[in-house]
Amino acid sequence: MESQVIIKISITAILVFIIYPIVRHVANKLISNAAKFHFYPESRAQTIKRALDVMIIFVLITILISLWGIEPQNIVLALSSMFAVIGVALFAQWSILSNITAGIVVYFSLNFKTGDKIKILDKDFPLEATIIDMKTFYIFLETDEGERIIYPNNLILQKGIAVCKKNEN
């Protein structure tokens, strides 16, 4: 029994102090390279790095839970209780999660960046503006008239976007 605990502690230490930093470093390097390749600002890359770090930690915790032999029924009970509380708390704020997810999708898949002039193809509220900044929840836009608009990331995915003028910097 004593040797099993020592083995579990050793594996836990290796995962936490060796494997996690290496995986995190490689993931951050890949995101930084993608940002340089697409000429994205560093602030945009930092947002994705934080989100990916949370996912890596979640996977690490899952591995550690299974390593230490915690009963699956107890995990399911704890998680369902936690998600019930979170679900009630975020019910009115579902858009927070959709904006974070949309921010990650926008980062990796859409072909525009800060300084580009875009046209949002919406029949009710058409908009042509320059992208000032891109954050986790919103894209900050400025029209030719100087009007500043904060546009949610989840709407960027729902509307058609035309890139009118690319920023060459």
N, C-alpha and C positions, 0 to 999 in steps of 0.2 A: 504494500500500500504506500509506503514511504517513497519508493522509487518512482511510482506512477505520478505522485504529486510533484516530485522534482522534475520529471520529464515534462509535465504540463506547464510548470513554471518556466522551464527552459524554452519550450516552444512559444509560450506567450511572450517572453522577453525577445526572442528572435523576431517574431511577427511585429511587435510594437516598436522595437528599437532598430531593427535592420531592414526588414521587408517593407514596412510602411513608408519610411523615408525614401527608400529607393523608388518605389512605385510612385510616390508623390512627386519626386524629382523628375522622373521620366515623363509623367503626365504633364507637369508644368512646362517642361522643355518642349513637348509636342504642341501645346497650346501656344507658347511663345513663338515657335516656328511658324505655326499657322497664322498668327497675328502679323508677323513680319512679311510672310508671303503675300497676304491679302492687304497689307498696309493698314491694319487696324490699330487704333490707339491702345496704349498699354492699359488704360483704365478698363477698356472693354475686355481685354484678356484677363485682367484680375478678377472680374466678375465670374467668368467661366471657371477660372482656377478655384475660386471659393466653392462654387457649386459642385465641381468634380471632387474636391477634397471632402465634402460632406458625404458624397456617394462612396468614396474609398473608405472612409471611417465606418460607414454603415456596413459595408462588406466585411471589414475587419472585425467589427463587433459581432456580426453573425458567425464568423469563423470561430471567434473566441468562445461564444456561447455554446456552439456545438462541441468544441474541444473540451470544455469543462463539464460537459454532460448534463447541462440543465434540461429538465424535462420539457419536451415540446408542448405539453398541455399548459405548463406554467408560462411559457413564452407566449403562446397564443392568447391566454387569458390576459396577461399584462399588455400585450400589444393591442388587443381589441378594446380594452379599457382605455388605453392611452389614445387610440384613434377615435373612440367615441367622444372623449373630452375635446380633442383637437377638432373633430368634425363639427361639434356644436359651437365651439369658439370661432371657427372659420366659416361657418355656414354663410354668413352675410358677406364674407370677404373671400369668396372663391376666386375672385379675379386676381388676388395676390399670387396664388399658385399658378394660374394660367399665364400671368405676365412673366413670372420667373421662367417657366418652361418656354414660353415664346421668346424670351430674351436669349436663351441658349440656342434655340433654333435659328433665330435671326443672326446670331453671331456666326454660326457655322455654315448657313446655307444661302443667305440672301447676299446679292452682289452689290451692296452699296455701303458707304462708310461716311464718316464725318466729313463735311464739306461738300458732299454731293447734293445736287438739286433734284428733288423727287416730286412726282405728281401722284397723289393718292386718288385712285379712280373710284370714287364713291358718288353715286348719282344724287344722293341727298346733300352731301357736304364735300364737294370736290375741293382739293387743296393742292397748291403747288408751293413748296417751301424748300429751304436749304437745311440739311441736318446739321445741328450745332453740336449735339452730344448724344451718345447712346448709353443708357444705363440699364440696370437690371429690370426695372418695371416700365420705363418710359423712354421714348425718343423725343428729344427736344428739337423743335423745328422753328425756323424763322422765315416769315413770308417776305416778299420784296418790299412790302409796305412797312416792315419792321415789327410786325405782330409776332409775338413769341407764343408758340403752341406746344403743349405737353401732350404727346400722343401715346396711348398705351401700346405696349408691344403686342398684346394679343390681337388688337385691331389691325396691326401691320400685317399679320398673317392672314387675316380674314378679308382684307381689301386687296385689290390689284394695285401694284406699285409700278410706275414707270420712272426710270432714271433719265432725267432730262439732260443733266450736265454732270459729268464725272469730275471730281476734284483730282487733279493730276499730282498733288503733293503727296 
